[in-house]
Amino acid sequence: MDRRSWSLLILLCVLGGAYAFGFSDWFARKAIHVSISYRPPSPGMVAETIPMVFGLDEDYALTQIKVSELPGGDTNAPGTPTWSITGKSSGEVVRGFYYGEDIKGLAPVAGLPAPHPLKPGATYRLDVAAGKTRGTAFFSARAPDAPQ
């Protein structure tokens, strides 16, 4: 092969690599997809908000869970933590969890020993991590007598 053929081959490889990197998800960081569902309270249970379950798209060994109340519903604000647990290594493998649930392998962050009760109508952000894989979801707490 002559010099021109090598140059065209290298150019083709560079353009192919740039296309694969820019227009495909081959090199994209995977994200955790979170779904939120509200569960009816148990008979005799007295709570300000309806219990909620956070579902994950796959089984994950979580390393961090953090729920923050967002002031005025501003999704760009840092928020005030209401529940935060973390672990030095990964916790048990889960596909979902309740707000405030103890997850084996994860412990409360200093300063937040127990989850704070959620406020009906307030906006919250959930951040979850499993190593370098992360996910975020926004939700509002509902009062037990609020319309669905």
C-alpha positions in Angstrom: 0.0 0.0 0.0 1.2 3.4 -0.8 1.2 6.5 1.4 -2.2 7.8 0.1 -3.9 4.5 0.9 -2.5 4.5 4.4 -3.7 8.1 5.0 -7.2 7.3 3.8 -7.3 4.2 6.0 -6.2 6.2 9.0 -8.7 8.9 8.2 -11.5 6.3 7.9 -10.6 4.8 11.3 -10.5 8.2 13.0 -13.9 9.2 11.5 -15.4 5.8 12.4 -14.1 6.1 16.0 -15.4 9.7 16.3 -18.8 8.5 15.0 -18.9 5.6 17.5 -18.0 7.8 20.4 -20.3 10.7 19.6 -23.4 9.1 18.1 -23.6 5.7 19.9 -24.0 4.6 23.5 -21.0 2.3 23.4 -18.9 4.6 25.6 -21.8 6.2 27.6 -21.9 5.7 31.4 -24.8 3.5 32.4 -27.5 5.2 34.5 -29.7 3.7 37.1 -33.4 4.2 36.2 -35.6 4.7 39.2 -39.4 4.4 39.4 -41.5 5.6 42.3 -44.7 4.0 43.4 -47.0 4.8 46.4 -48.3 2.1 48.6 -51.5 2.2 50.7 -50.7 2.5 54.4 -51.2 -0.6 56.5 -54.5 -0.7 58.5 -54.0 1.2 61.8 -50.8 2.9 60.4 -50.7 6.6 61.2 -48.4 8.6 59.0 -48.3 12.1 57.4 -47.4 10.7 54.0 -48.2 7.5 52.0 -45.4 5.0 52.1 -43.4 4.8 48.8 -41.3 2.3 47.1 -38.3 3.2 44.9 -37.9 0.6 42.2 -34.7 0.1 40.2 -34.5 -1.2 36.6 -32.0 -3.9 37.5 -30.5 -5.6 40.6 -27.9 -3.3 42.1 -25.5 -3.5 45.0 -26.0 0.1 46.2 -23.2 2.1 47.8 -25.2 5.3 48.5 -28.8 6.5 48.9 -29.7 10.1 49.5 -33.0 11.9 49.6 -33.1 15.7 49.8 -35.9 18.2 50.2 -35.8 20.8 47.4 -36.7 24.4 48.5 -39.7 25.6 46.5 -39.4 22.6 44.1 -36.3 24.0 42.5 -34.7 20.9 41.0 -31.3 22.7 40.6 -31.0 23.6 44.3 -28.8 21.4 46.5 -31.6 20.7 48.9 -31.7 19.7 52.6 -30.9 16.0 53.2 -33.7 14.1 54.9 -32.3 10.6 54.5 -28.7 9.6 53.6 -27.1 6.2 53.9 -23.8 5.1 52.5 -21.3 2.2 52.7 -17.6 1.8 52.2 -18.3 -1.2 50.0 -21.5 -2.2 48.3 -24.6 -3.1 50.3 -26.8 -6.1 49.6 -28.2 -6.5 46.1 -31.6 -4.9 45.8 -34.1 -4.1 43.0 -36.1 -1.7 45.1 -36.5 -0.3 48.6 -38.9 1.7 50.8 -38.1 5.2 52.0 -36.2 4.9 55.3 -35.5 1.1 54.9 -32.4 -0.3 56.5 -30.3 -1.9 53.8 -27.7 -4.4 54.8 -24.2 -3.0 54.2 -25.2 0.7 54.3 -25.2 2.9 57.4 -26.6 6.4 58.1 -24.3 9.3 57.3 -23.1 11.2 60.4 -25.6 14.0 61.3 -28.6 12.1 59.9 -29.0 9.0 62.2 -32.7 8.4 61.1 -34.8 9.4 58.1 -36.8 12.5 58.6 -40.5 12.3 58.0 -41.5 13.5 54.5 -43.8 16.5 54.2 -46.9 16.2 52.1 -46.7 18.2 48.9 -42.9 18.9 49.2 -40.6 18.1 46.3 -37.7 15.7 46.9 -34.7 14.4 44.9 -33.5 10.8 45.3 -29.9 10.1 44.4 -28.7 6.5 44.3 -25.3 5.1 43.4 -23.9 1.6 42.8 -20.1 2.3 42.5 -19.7 4.7 39.5 -23.2 4.0 38.2 -25.7 6.7 39.4 -29.4 7.6 39.1 -31.7 10.4 40.1 -35.4 10.8 40.5 -37.7 13.6 41.6 -40.9 13.0 43.6 -43.5 14.6 45.8 -44.7 13.1 49.0 -48.5 12.6 49.2 -50.8 12.8 52.2 -52.9 9.6 52.9 -56.1 11.5 52.1 -54.8 13.3 49.0 -56.4 12.4 45.6 -54.4 10.0 43.5 
